[in-house]
Amino acid sequence: MSVAKEIEEKLSTLLAEKDEQITTLSRENKILREELEILKRGLFGRKTERLSPGQLGLYLSDETEQDEDVSAEQIADTGKKKSKGHGRSPFSNDAVRDPVDLDVPSEERACSCCGKEMQLIGEEITERGHHVAAKIVVRRYVKRKYACPDGHAVRTAEAPAAVIDRGKYEGSVYAYVTVSKYCDHIPLNRLSGIFKRSGVHLPKQTMWDMLVTVDELVAQPVLKQMRSEVLESGVLHADETPVPVCNEDGKGSRKGYVWAWRAPGGDEPDRSLVQFTLTRERHGPKKMLGKWAGTLITDGYSGFDEVVRENGITRAGCWAHARRKYKDALDVGSKDAARVLVHLQRLFWIERAMKKRVESRREGTEQLVALRADVRARLSRRVIGRIYRAADELMARRSTLPKSKLGKALGYIFNQRGPLEVFLEDPRIEIHNNDAERDLRHIIVGRNNWMVFASPRGGEVASRLYSLMLSCKHAGVDPQAYIEDVLMRVSTTPAREIASLTPWAWATAHQAAVTAS
């Protein structure tokens, strides 16, 4: 072989290696640019995942397959749209009124024309909101004592029952601290400062002891009943999020997890439970679900796989997670993501239209399930077919990198295709897991304030009290009134009647009492 030929082969090999390196670096550069764009949008961009048809149309060519089915507006069939009201809304009828009588001074009641004294002819009422700052009022119980004249006995009036023996604070304070911490997300050190401004010294440790008392007296016994009722549902939503937890030795922190479990109530309030674990492993779902078997709506997390397999659970996927991945790909410049996203948006428009129709006709869950069974078979199934045809076309392109945002979005819907299509056969379920995510969002807002669970036990107490707060929210119950009432009743309520103390049962009883009065 000549020297020239040998040099030519070496150069060819070297060029091929360089071309491969350039291709690899170009792919890595594209993926890193996408990650950077996602981070920038997370910091400065809009958080909404919704897109209008006009927005997506900017990315689509004329050849893109279009829907020719009945429009979402026709499904809704709500007639004329109601115009939004303007002006100030009145105060609620349930708001406390503090009457303030105003009168014209007596020296000004004479008529300026004839001098005669004016007569009262009516009243005008103006209402303005007035803020009363939170404060602790010391209730001083004066217990009268009676004695027998002959010294046989002494009898003293009994004070109302206390939360704990020789307790310094009444149930209303326990309830206020609980709601402030786990509903309004006020850290205990800030709450201590608020009390201090009103002249009350309430240390952080004292308030923590109060929270533990509410947990032991109310949350633990009531949550046993709540869990059994939640697991009576044939459908559950589940999701999880990480939370930092301080180590028990006080040195450093570790990652714990909060799990949200939500049972759709249909025409009744939804029921939520929050669970805390120190790991993200399968033990959390197994401990919560026990032998439960039904339809579980989750994202693609593999930690549910074992309990799904052992219990024979039907696992349904979340189309909101899929849409989010395509929206991320679109945001970082993958215009081809719109070819799938337009059909995903169509799927959500159909679901919203069905709910809108049922609400406009003032129908219930039974009518919604029947409508879903019909519309999903006729329209949603076609949309699913279009989603996967568009995804197949994009997957076949050499320009689609598996590790890119678009590649990951495509991989997600193909890997999760079975769970994602469960909703087509089960009209009871939603096509997304947003309800459980909303429950977790409540906790995430709090996490931004309190930053870290002070201990694993703190995480367990918090999860149980969050369960009460969320279930009160779903039931339309004032959590402070609920905690204060149940705190004083739970010790005298027989175990067989503990179901009457769940937030949804308490709401029903309270509403019945209001109606009767």
Stockholm file with secondary structure:
# STOCKHOLM 1.0

chainA/1-517         MSVAKEIEEKLSTLLAEKDEQITTLSRENKILREELEILKRGLFGRKTERLSPGQLGLYLSDETEQDEDVSAEQIADTGKKKSKGHGRSPFSNDAVRDPVDLDVPSEERACSCCGKEMQLIGEEITERGHHVAAKIVVRRYVKRKYACPDGHAVRTAEAPAAVIDRGKYEGSVYAYVTVSKYCDHIPLNRLSGIFKRSGVHLPKQTMWDMLVTVDELVAQPVLKQMRSEVLESGVLHADETPVPVCNEDGKGSRKGYVWAWRAPGGDEPDRSLVQFTLTRERHGPKKMLGKWAGTLITDGYSGFDEVVRENGITRAGCWAHARRKYKDALDVGSKDAARVLVHLQRLFWIERAMKKRVESRREGTEQLVALRADVRARLSRRVIGRIYRAADELMARRSTLPKSKLGKALGYIFNQRGPLEVFLEDPRIEIHNNDAERDLRHIIVGRNNWMVFASPRGGEVASRLYSLMLSCKHAGVDPQAYIEDVLMRVSTTPAREIASLTPWAWATAHQAAVTAS
#=GR chainA/1-517 SS CCHHHHHHHHHHHHHHHHHHHHHHHHHHHHHHHHHHHHHHHHHHSCCCCCCCHHHHHTTCCTTSCCCCSCCHHHHHCCCSCCCCCCSCCCCCTTSCCCCCCCCCCGGGCBCTTTCCBCCCCCCCCCCCCCCCCCCCCCCCCCCCEEECTTSSCEEECCCCCCSSTTCSSCHHHHHHHHHHHHTSCCCHHHHHHHHHHTTCCCCHHHHHHHHHHHIIIIIHHHHHHHHHHHTTSSEEEEEEEEEEEECTTSSSEEEEEEEEEEECCTTSCCEEEEEEESSCSTHHHHHHHTTCCSEEECCSCGGGHHHHHHHTCEEECCHHHHHHHHHHHHHTTCGGGHHHHHHHHHHHHHHHHHHHHHHHTTCCHHHHHHHHHHHIIIIIHHHHHHHHHHHHHHHTCTTCCTTSHHHHHHHHHHHTHHHHTGGGTCTTSCSSCHHHHHHHHHHHHHHHHHCSBSSHHHHHHHHHHHHHHHHHHHHTCCHHHHHHHHHHHGGGSCGGGGGGGSHHHHHHHHHHHHHHC
#=GC SS_cons         CCHHHHHHHHHHHHHHHHHHHHHHHHHHHHHHHHHHHHHHHHHHSCCCCCCCHHHHHTTCCTTSCCCCSCCHHHHHCCCSCCCCCCSCCCCCTTSCCCCCCCCCCGGGCBCTTTCCBCCCCCCCCCCCCCCCCCCCCCCCCCCCEEECTTSSCEEECCCCCCSSTTCSSCHHHHHHHHHHHHTSCCCHHHHHHHHHHTTCCCCHHHHHHHHHHHIIIIIHHHHHHHHHHHTTSSEEEEEEEEEEEECTTSSSEEEEEEEEEEECCTTSCCEEEEEEESSCSTHHHHHHHTTCCSEEECCSCGGGHHHHHHHTCEEECCHHHHHHHHHHHHHTTCGGGHHHHHHHHHHHHHHHHHHHHHHHTTCCHHHHHHHHHHHIIIIIHHHHHHHHHHHHHHHTCTTCCTTSHHHHHHHHHHHTHHHHTGGGTCTTSCSSCHHHHHHHHHHHHHHHHHCSBSSHHHHHHHHHHHHHHHHHHHHTCCHHHHHHHHHHHGGGSCGGGGGGGSHHHHHHHHHHHHHHC
//
